[in-house]
Amino acid sequence: MAVTAFWYGKAILNAFSGETSGESIAIDYLSDTINCSLHLTGYTPAQDTDEFWDAATNEHGETGTYTTHGATLGTKTLGYTGGTNVIKFSCAAIEWAASTIVSATNATIFDLKGGAHSADPLMGYILFGEAKSSSGGSFKITPHTDGLLTITPS
């Protein structure tokens, strides 16, 4: 099955906007704490309307090294390739070692602001194409060499 990643529609808007309800929602891709969480069949990302992490329902339960709100992305990079006009956000592989993950169908990438999760902006999501599991071993998401999330302005 093909694994595909998408931006949430409001993620780019939030990267440039200042605040909502008096709280900063601007995303600093390199300095902010960006997390990846796993979700089960009950959550289908709504690209046009999901804006904050609390919309990403049915998170996988805590097992082994998987904890609520997933894992923090390490070694983040943000770049631009002029020849192709591609903006690329990427990171080191995201891994939960020694975890029993059962039937994860997607992952969300979000800015963990540290307060209410109704103010943690969603950035993107990954569809696994089918339910993925691990049984006490490693569950790993390795970003494509082209990036974890990309934008090609026209």
Backbone as a printed PyTorch tensor [residue, N CA C, xyz], in Angstrom:
tensor([[[  0.8300,  -1.1850,   0.0000],
         [  0.0000,   0.0000,   0.0000],
         [  0.8740,   1.2480,   0.0000]],

        [[  0.4620,   2.2280,  -0.7260],
         [  1.1910,   3.4890,  -0.7640],
         [  0.9040,   4.3170,   0.4880]],

        [[  1.9520,   4.9190,   1.0070],
         [  1.8190,   5.8300,   2.1380],
         [  1.9100,   7.2420,   1.5790]],

        [[  0.9380,   8.0930,   1.9040],
         [  0.9280,   9.4490,   1.3710],
         [  0.7560,  10.4630,   2.4950]],

        [[  1.3240,  11.6440,   2.2950],
         [  1.2420,  12.7100,   3.2920],
         [  0.5860,  13.9350,   2.6690]],

        [[ -0.1510,  14.6830,   3.4930],
         [ -0.8790,  15.8640,   3.0360],
         [ -0.7440,  16.9690,   4.0630]],

        [[ -0.8470,  18.2110,   3.6120],
         [ -0.9340,  19.3560,   4.5100],
         [ -2.3970,  19.5400,   4.8880]],

        [[ -2.6520,  19.9250,   6.1290],
         [ -3.9770,  20.4060,   6.4870],
         [ -4.1020,  21.7840,   5.8540]],

        [[ -5.2670,  22.1020,   5.3430],
         [ -5.4770,  23.3470,   4.6160],
         [ -5.1120,  24.6000,   5.3890]],

        [[ -5.3680,  24.6170,   6.6900],
         [ -5.1300,  25.8340,   7.4700],
         [ -3.7190,  25.8920,   8.0590]],

        [[ -2.9070,  24.8860,   7.8290],
         [ -1.5570,  24.8680,   8.3980],
         [ -0.6990,  26.0120,   7.8750]],

        [[ -0.7690,  26.2690,   6.5930],
         [  0.0430,  27.3350,   6.0150],
         [ -0.4700,  28.6900,   6.4950]],

        [[ -1.7890,  28.8260,   6.5530],
         [ -2.3850,  30.0480,   7.0870],
         [ -1.9010,  30.2960,   8.5130]],

        [[ -1.8930,  29.2530,   9.3410],
         [ -1.4500,  29.3940,  10.7290],
         [  0.0360,  29.7110,  10.8390]],

        [[  0.8100,  29.2930,   9.8710],
         [  2.2400,  29.5930,   9.9010],
         [  2.4860,  31.0920,   9.8090]],

        [[  1.5710,  31.7810,   9.1560],
         [  1.7510,  33.2090,   8.9500],
         [  0.8300,  34.0810,   9.7880]],

        [[ -0.2060,  33.4900,  10.3660],
         [ -1.1330,  34.2980,  11.1640],
         [ -0.5780,  34.4550,  12.5640]],

        [[ -1.0690,  35.4360,  13.2620],
         [ -0.5380,  35.7220,  14.5830],
         [ -1.2010,  34.9770,  15.7050]],

        [[ -2.4980,  35.1090,  15.8510],
         [ -3.1370,  34.5240,  17.0140],
         [ -4.6100,  34.3060,  16.7800]],

        [[ -5.1710,  33.4680,  17.6240],
         [ -6.6050,  33.2390,  17.6660],
         [ -7.0160,  33.2420,  19.1240]],

        [[ -8.0650,  33.9140,  19.4420],
         [ -8.5420,  34.0220,  20.8380],
         [ -7.4330,  34.5000,  21.7700]],

        [[ -6.5620,  35.3670,  21.2870],
         [ -5.5040,  35.9240,  22.1210],
         [ -4.3060,  35.0170,  22.3200]],

        [[ -4.3110,  33.8370,  21.7200],
         [ -3.2000,  32.8980,  21.8980],
         [ -2.4470,  32.7450,  20.5750]],

        [[ -1.1230,  32.7760,  20.6370],
         [ -0.3170,  32.6580,  19.4300],
         [ -0.4800,  31.2730,  18.8160]],

        [[ -0.7810,  31.2410,  17.5050],
         [ -0.8560,  29.9590,  16.8100],
         [  0.1410,  29.9080,  15.6600]],

        [[  0.9560,  30.9540,  15.5050],
         [  1.9590,  30.9520,  14.4480],
         [  2.8760,  29.7540,  14.6450]],

        [[  3.2030,  29.0850,  13.5500],
         [  4.0420,  27.8910,  13.6050],
         [  5.4680,  28.2660,  13.2170]],

        [[  6.4150,  28.0010,  14.1030],
         [  7.8300,  28.1440,  13.7920],
         [  8.3420,  26.7180,  13.5890]],

        [[  8.4760,  26.3370,  12.3420],
         [  8.7670,  24.9480,  11.9910],
         [ 10.0280,  24.3940,  12.6400]],

        [[ 11.0420,  25.2270,  12.8290],
         [ 12.3020,  24.7320,  13.3660],
         [ 12.4340,  24.8960,  14.8730]],

        [[ 11.8350,  25.9300,  15.4510],
         [ 12.0070,  26.1830,  16.8830],
         [ 10.9120,  25.5810,  17.7560]],

        [[  9.6910,  25.4750,  17.2450],
         [  8.5890,  24.9370,  18.0440],
         [  8.7340,  23.4270,  18.2320]],

        [[  8.0620,  22.9110,  19.2360],
         [  8.0060,  21.4630,  19.4610],
         [  6.9430,  20.8970,  18.5290]],

        [[  7.3910,  20.1500,  17.5340],
         [  6.4900,  19.5430,  16.5570],
         [  6.3970,  18.0550,  16.8890]],

        [[  5.1620,  17.5580,  17.0030],
         [  4.9360,  16.1570,  17.3700],
         [  4.2500,  15.3880,  16.2580]],

        [[  4.3210,  14.0750,  16.3710],
         [  3.6340,  13.1470,  15.4800],
         [  2.8590,  12.1770,  16.3600]],

        [[  1.5490,  12.0770,  16.1350],
         [  0.7220,  11.1470,  16.9010],
         [  0.0830,  10.1380,  15.9480]],

        [[ -0.2080,   8.9560,  16.4750],
         [ -0.8290,   7.8910,  15.6880],
         [ -2.3220,   7.8150,  15.9950]],

        [[ -3.1070,   7.5350,  14.9530],
         [ -4.5600,   7.4820,  15.1050],
         [ -5.1160,   6.2220,  14.4530]],

        [[ -6.2630,   5.7870,  14.9720],
         [ -6.9080,   4.5630,  14.5190],
         [ -8.0130,   4.8640,  13.5140]],

        [[ -8.6520,   3.8260,  13.0300],
         [ -9.6740,   3.9210,  11.9990],
         [-10.7330,   4.9740,  12.2620]],

        [[-11.0910,   5.2140,  13.5040],
         [-12.1550,   6.1610,  13.8230],
         [-11.8630,   7.6070,  13.4770]],

        [[-10.6200,   7.9450,  13.1200],
         [-10.2950,   9.3210,  12.7520],
         [ -9.9460,   9.3850,  11.2730]],

        [[-10.7270,  10.1570,  10.5330],
         [-10.4380,  10.4280,   9.1360],
         [-10.0950,  11.9090,   9.0390]],

        [[ -8.8470,  12.2470,   8.6980],
         [ -8.4790,  13.6610,   8.6220],
         [ -9.3770,  14.4260,   7.6550]],

        [[ -9.8340,  15.5840,   8.0840],
         [-10.6340,  16.4790,   7.2440],
         [ -9.7280,  17.6500,   6.8630]],

        [[ -9.1110,  17.5360,   5.7110],
         [ -8.0770,  18.4700,   5.2830],
         [ -8.5350,  19.9240,   5.2870]],

        [[ -9.7740,  20.1750,   4.9360],
         [-10.2510,  21.5460,   4.8150],
         [-10.7510,  22.1570,   6.1150]],

        [[-11.1070,  21.3410,   7.1010],
         [-11.7200,  21.8950,   8.3090],
         [-10.9720,  21.6000,   9.6000]],

        [[-10.2210,  20.5090,   9.6950],
         [ -9.4670,  20.2350,  10.9190],
         [ -8.3520,  21.2660,  11.0360]],

        [[ -8.3030,  21.9360,  12.1840],
         [ -7.3140,  22.9970,  12.3570],
         [ -6.4250,  22.7630,  13.5720]],

        [[ -6.9810,  22.2080,  14.6420],
         [ -6.2240,  22.0160,  15.8760],
         [ -6.2240,  20.5490,  16.2760]],

        [[ -5.2320,  20.1690,  17.0920],
         [ -5.0110,  18.7690,  17.4260],
         [ -6.2180,  18.1090,  18.0700]],

        [[ -7.0440,  18.8260,  18.7820],
         [ -8.2010,  18.1920,  19.4200],
         [ -9.2070,  17.6680,  18.3950]],

        [[ -9.0880,  18.0610,  17.1300],
         [ -9.9380,  17.5030,  16.0650],
         [ -9.4480,  16.1200,  15.6410]],

        [[ -8.1980,  15.8180,  15.9240],
         [ -7.6030,  14.5280,  15.5430],
         [ -7.9630,  13.4760,  16.5950]],

        [[ -9.1430,  12.9440,  16.4770],
         [ -9.6750,  12.0190,  17.4730],
         [ -9.1150,  10.6090,  17.3080]],

        [[ -9.4750,   9.7590,  18.2400],
         [ -9.1470,   8.3380,  18.2170],
         [ -7.6350,   8.0810,  18.1710]],

        [[ -6.9040,   8.8110,  19.0150],
         [ -5.4600,   8.5850,  19.1100],
         [ -5.2040,   7.1890,  19.6800]],

        [[ -4.1380,   6.5820,  19.2320],
         [ -3.7360,   5.2730,  19.7490],
         [ -3.4660,   5.3870,  21.2470]],

        [[ -3.8170,   4.3790,  22.0050],
         [ -3.5640,   4.3800,  23.4460],
         [ -2.0870,   4.1940,  23.7660]],

        [[ -1.7130,   4.5070,  24.9970],
         [ -0.3270,   4.3780,  25.4340],
         [  0.0660,   2.9120,  25.5440]],

        [[  1.1440,   2.5380,  24.8740],
         [  1.6990,   1.1820,  24.9470],
         [  3.2040,   1.2730,  24.7940]],

        [[  3.9390,   0.6900,  25.7000],
         [  5.4030,   0.7280,  25.5960],
         [  5.9060,   2.1520,  25.5360]],

        [[  6.6280,   2.4880,  24.4660],
         [  7.1890,   3.8340,  24.3440],
         [  6.2330,   4.8170,  23.6760]],

        [[  5.0640,   4.3600,  23.2320],
         [  4.0800,   5.3030,  22.6660],
         [  3.3150,   5.9440,  23.8100]],

        [[  3.3590,   7.2780,  23.8670],
         [  2.6380,   8.0190,  24.8980],
         [  1.6760,   8.9980,  24.2430]],

        [[  0.7380,   9.4990,  25.0260],
         [ -0.2350,  10.4630,  24.5280],
         [  0.4840,  11.6180,  23.8330]],

        [[ -0.0320,  12.0150,  22.7050],
         [  0.4990,  13.0730,  21.8370],
         [  1.7090,  12.6150,  21.0360]],

        [[  2.0080,  11.3170,  21.0710],
         [  3.0320,  10.7660,  20.1940],
         [  4.4410,  11.1470,  20.5370]],

        [[  5.2410,  11.3580,  19.4990],
         [  6.6720,  11.6280,  19.6630],
         [  7.0250,  12.9980,  19.1040]],

        [[  8.0430,  13.6040,  19.7020],
         [  8.5530,  14.8860,  19.2200],
         [  9.4970,  14.6400,  18.0540]],

        [[  9.3220,  15.4030,  16.9820],
         [ 10.1900,  15.2670,  15.8150],
         [ 11.5880,  15.7540,  16.1520]],

        [[ 12.5720,  15.0160,  15.7110],
         [ 13.9680,  15.3930,  15.9210],
         [ 14.6060,  15.8650,  14.6240]],

        [[ 15.6740,  16.6110,  14.7310],
         [ 16.4650,  17.1000,  13.6020],
         [ 15.5820,  17.5820,  12.4540]],

        [[ 14.8340,  18.6450,  12.7010],
         [ 13.9270,  19.1990,  11.6960],
         [ 14.6930,  20.0800,  10.7150]],

        [[ 14.2430,  20.0540,   9.4570],
         [ 14.8320,  20.9030,   8.4250],
         [ 13.7130,  21.5540,   7.6160]],

        [[ 14.0080,  22.7360,   7.1120],
         [ 13.0840,  23.4630,   6.2560],
         [ 13.9200,  24.0230,   5.1200]],

        [[ 13.5200,  23.7420,   3.8960],
         [ 14.3280,  24.1930,   2.7680],
         [ 13.4870,  24.5470,   1.5580]],

        [[ 14.1380,  25.1470,   0.5800],
         [ 13.4950,  25.5500,  -0.6650],
         [ 14.4290,  25.2250,  -1.8150]],

        [[ 13.8790,  24.5980,  -2.8600],
         [ 14.6440,  24.2880,  -4.0600],
         [ 14.1140,  25.1580,  -5.1870]],

        [[ 14.9260,  26.1120,  -5.6220],
         [ 14.5090,  27.0710,  -6.6420],
         [ 14.1670,  26.4490,  -7.9800]],

        [[ 14.9110,  25.4430,  -8.4060],
         [ 14.6710,  24.8330,  -9.7170],
         [ 13.3080,  24.1750,  -9.8360]],

        [[ 12.8020,  23.6480,  -8.7250],
         [ 11.5040,  22.9670,  -8.7430],
         [ 10.4310,  23.7360,  -7.9800]],

        [[ 10.8350,  24.8180,  -7.3140],
         [  9.9280,  25.6360,  -6.5040],
         [  9.2800,  24.8410,  -5.3740]],

        [[ 10.0080,  23.9120,  -4.8030],
         [  9.4600,  23.0710,  -3.7420],
         [  9.9770,  23.5310,  -2.3840]],

        [[  9.0310,  23.7420,  -1.4630],
         [  9.3590,  24.0130,  -0.0660],
         [  9.2400,  22.6810,   0.6530]],

        [[ 10.2560,  22.3230,   1.4210],
         [ 10.2970,  21.0050,   2.0500],
         [ 10.4840,  21.1290,   3.5500]],

        [[  9.5960,  20.4720,   4.3070],
         [  9.7470,  20.3290,   5.7480],
         [ 10.0280,  18.8590,   6.0060]],

        [[ 11.0920,  18.5780,   6.7460],
         [ 11.4230,  17.1860,   7.0210],
         [ 12.0030,  17.0430,   8.4140]],

        [[ 12.3020,  15.8180,   8.7700],
         [ 12.8250,  15.5140,  10.1020],
         [ 13.4980,  14.1460,  10.0600]],

        [[ 14.1210,  13.8020,  11.1760],
         [ 14.6790,  12.4600,  11.3200],
         [ 13.5200,  11.4700,  11.3890]],

        [[ 13.8110,  10.1950,  11.1990],
         [ 12.7760,   9.1630,  11.3000],
         [ 12.0930,   9.2560,  12.6640]],

        [[ 10.7960,   9.0190,  12.6620],
         [  9.9870,   9.0480,  13.8840],
         [  9.8030,   7.5910,  14.3080]],

        [[ 10.2130,   7.2770,  15.5320],
         [ 10.1980,   5.8590,  15.9180],
         [  9.7080,   5.6690,  17.3470]],

        [[  8.9100,   4.6240,  17.4990],
         [  8.5040,   4.1640,  18.8220],
         [  9.0720,   2.7560,  18.9460]],

        [[ 10.1560,   2.6160,  19.7100],
         [ 10.7780,   1.3070,  19.9060],
         [  9.9990,   0.5620,  20.9830]],

        [[  9.9780,  -0.7300,  20.9030],
         [  9.3470,  -1.5890,  21.9090],
         [  7.9230,  -1.1650,  22.2300]],

        [[  7.1360,  -0.9260,  21.1990],
         [  5.7310,  -0.5600,  21.3860],
         [  4.8350,  -1.5550,  20.6760]],

        [[  3.6870,  -1.7920,  21.2370],
         [  2.6910,  -2.6050,  20.5670],
         [  1.6600,  -1.6470,  19.9920]],

        [[  1.7820,  -1.4020,  18.7060],
         [  0.8750,  -0.5130,  17.9960],
         [ -0.1010,  -1.4130,  17.2420]],

        [[ -1.3850,  -1.1680,  17.4440],
         [ -2.4000,  -2.0140,  16.8160],
         [ -3.3070,  -1.1710,  15.9260]],

        [[ -3.2720,  -1.4500,  14.6450],
         [ -4.1980,  -0.8730,  13.6600],
         [ -4.1570,   0.6450,  13.5360]],

        [[ -2.9630,   1.2250,  13.5170],
         [ -2.8340,   2.6620,  13.2390],
         [ -3.0650,   2.8700,  11.7470]],

        [[ -3.9620,   3.7880,  11.3980],
         [ -4.2540,   4.0360,   9.9870],
         [ -3.6860,   5.3510,   9.4820]],

        [[ -3.3490,   6.2500,  10.4170],
         [ -2.7850,   7.5280,   9.9980],
         [ -2.0090,   8.1570,  11.1470]],

        [[ -1.2580,   9.1760,  10.8020],
         [ -0.4830,   9.9380,  11.7850],
         [ -0.7380,  11.4160,  11.5440]],

        [[ -0.7130,  12.2090,  12.6120],
         [ -0.8490,  13.6520,  12.4550],
         [  0.4500,  14.3260,  12.8890]],

        [[  0.7830,  15.3940,  12.2020],
         [  1.9350,  16.2210,  12.5310],
         [  1.3540,  17.5370,  13.0380]],

        [[  1.7690,  17.9560,  14.2410],
         [  1.1810,  19.1610,  14.8180],
         [  2.1810,  19.8940,  15.6930]],

        [[  1.9120,  21.1750,  15.9040],
         [  2.7370,  22.0440,  16.7360],
         [  2.2130,  21.9570,  18.1670]],

        [[  2.9970,  21.3540,  19.0540],
         [  2.5980,  21.1740,  20.4500],
         [  2.9130,  22.4570,  21.2070]],

        [[  1.9150,  23.3050,  21.3670],
         [  2.1090,  24.5990,  22.0140],
         [  2.2460,  24.4790,  23.5350]],

        [[  1.8000,  23.3690,  24.0990],
         [  1.9850,  23.1490,  25.5300],
         [  0.8310,  23.5800,  26.3980]],

        [[ -0.2000,  24.1290,  25.8140],
         [ -1.3810,  24.5260,  26.5940],
         [ -2.5460,  23.6240,  26.2430]],

        [[ -3.6740,  24.2200,  25.9750],
         [ -4.8560,  23.4610,  25.5680],
         [ -4.6350,  22.9140,  24.1570]],

        [[ -5.0280,  21.6720,  23.9520],
         [ -4.8170,  21.0760,  22.6270],
         [ -5.7540,  21.6640,  21.5800]],

        [[ -6.7140,  22.4500,  22.0340],
         [ -7.5630,  23.1720,  21.1000],
         [ -6.8050,  24.3460,  20.4870]],

        [[ -5.5520,  24.5570,  20.9010],
         [ -4.7070,  25.6210,  20.3480],
         [ -3.4180,  25.0680,  19.7570]],

        [[ -3.3180,  23.7380,  19.5950],
         [ -2.1510,  23.1100,  18.9630],
         [ -2.4430,  22.9550,  17.4730]],

        [[ -1.8600,  23.8100,  16.6110],
         [ -2.1870,  23.7720,  15.1870],
         [ -1.7450,  22.4740,  14.5100]],

        [[ -2.6630,  21.8940,  13.7490],
         [ -2.3220,  20.7460,  12.9150],
         [ -1.5150,  21.2480,  11.7240]],

        [[ -0.5480,  20.4550,  11.3000],
         [  0.2630,  20.8130,  10.1490],
         [ -0.0160,  19.8840,   8.9690]],

        [[  0.0890,  18.5890,   9.2060],
         [ -0.1150,  17.6340,   8.1270],
         [ -0.5070,  16.2890,   8.6700]],

        [[ -0.8200,  15.3890,   7.7580],
         [ -1.1650,  14.0310,   8.1590],
         [ -0.6270,  13.0370,   7.1560]],

        [[ -0.4410,  11.8290,   7.6170],
         [  0.0850,  10.7410,   6.8010],
         [ -0.9490,   9.6320,   6.7950]],

        [[ -1.3620,   9.2110,   5.6070],
         [ -2.2690,   8.0750,   5.4710],
         [ -1.4380,   6.8460,   5.1520]],

        [[ -1.5720,   5.8080,   5.9600],
         [ -0.7740,   4.6040,   5.7690],
         [ -1.2990,   3.7040,   4.6510]],

        [[ -2.5260,   3.9180,   4.1930],
         [ -3.0780,   3.0950,   3.1220],
         [ -3.7340,   1.8210,   3.6240]],

        [[ -3.3930,   1.4180,   4.8310],
         [ -3.9730,   0.2600,   5.5010],
         [ -3.5870,   0.3280,   6.9710]],

        [[ -4.2350,  -0.4610,   7.7900],
         [ -3.9090,  -0.4780,   9.2200],
         [ -2.5100,  -1.0550,   9.4140]],

        [[ -1.6850,  -0.3660,  10.1790],
         [ -0.3070,  -0.8090,  10.4520],
         [ -0.1800,  -1.1550,  11.9310]],

        [[  0.5900,  -2.1850,  12.2130],
         [  0.7640,  -2.6480,  13.5940],
         [  2.2010,  -3.0490,  13.8440]],

        [[  2.5600,  -3.0890,  15.1160],
         [  3.8310,  -3.6760,  15.5440],
         [  3.5340,  -4.4210,  16.8330]],

        [[  4.2530,  -5.4760,  17.0730],
         [  3.9790,  -6.2850,  18.2660],
         [  5.2030,  -6.3000,  19.1640]],

        [[  5.3580,  -5.2470,  19.9660],
         [  6.4850,  -5.1570,  20.8760],
         [  7.7830,  -4.7490,  20.2140]],

        [[  7.7400,  -4.5160,  18.9170],
         [  8.9430,  -4.1050,  18.2000],
         [  8.9090,  -2.6220,  17.9010]],

        [[  9.6080,  -2.2350,  16.8610],
         [  9.7100,  -0.8330,  16.4840],
         [  8.6050,  -0.4680,  15.4960]],

        [[  7.9860,   0.6810,  15.7030],
         [  7.0460,   1.2670,  14.7430],
         [  7.7190,   2.5430,  14.2750]],

        [[  8.0130,   2.6230,  12.9810],
         [  8.8580,   3.7060,  12.4860],
         [  8.2500,   4.3620,  11.2520]],

        [[  8.2990,   5.6950,  11.2330],
         [  7.9040,   6.4760,  10.0600],
         [  9.1610,   7.1710,   9.5550]],

        [[  9.5890,   6.8090,   8.3600],
         [ 10.7930,   7.3970,   7.7720],
         [ 10.3700,   8.3630,   6.6710]],

        [[ 10.6520,   9.6560,   6.8330],
         [ 10.2730,  10.6160,   5.7970],
         [ 10.9520,  10.2910,   4.4670]],

        [[ 10.2400,  10.5560,   3.3850],
         [ 10.7810,  10.3990,   2.0390],
         [ 11.9400,  11.3790,   1.8720]],

        [[ 12.8740,  11.0740,   0.9990],
         [ 14.0030,  11.9940,   0.7720],
         [ 13.5280,  13.3470,   0.2410]],

        [[ 12.3360,  13.3880,  -0.3590],
         [ 11.7740,  14.6580,  -0.8360],
         [ 11.1680,  15.4810,   0.2860]],

        [[ 11.0660,  14.9060,   1.4980],
         [ 10.5280,  15.6310,   2.6540],
         [  9.3600,  14.9140,   3.2880]],

        [[  9.1030,  15.2770,   4.5400],
         [  7.9370,  14.7490,   5.2450],
         [  6.6710,  15.4120,   4.6900]],

        [[  6.7200,  16.7340,   4.5270],
         [  5.6290,  17.5130,   3.9370],
         [  6.2530,  18.5000,   2.9520]],

        [[  5.6620,  18.6340,   1.7750],
         [  6.1970,  19.5610,   0.7730],
         [  5.0920,  20.4510,   0.2230]],

        [[  5.5070,  21.6030,  -0.2940],
         [  4.5980,  22.5360,  -0.9660],
         [  5.2700,  22.9520,  -2.2710]],

        [[  4.4920,  22.9740,  -3.3440],
         [  4.9990,  23.4790,  -4.6000],
         [  4.1370,  24.6760,  -5.0080]],

        [[  4.6140,  25.9010,  -4.7320],
         [  3.8350,  27.0820,  -5.1320],
         [  3.7610,  27.1800,  -6.6460]],

        [[  2.6250,  27.6570,  -7.1270],
         [  2.5120,  27.8090,  -8.5850],
         [  2.6790,  29.2480,  -8.9950]]])
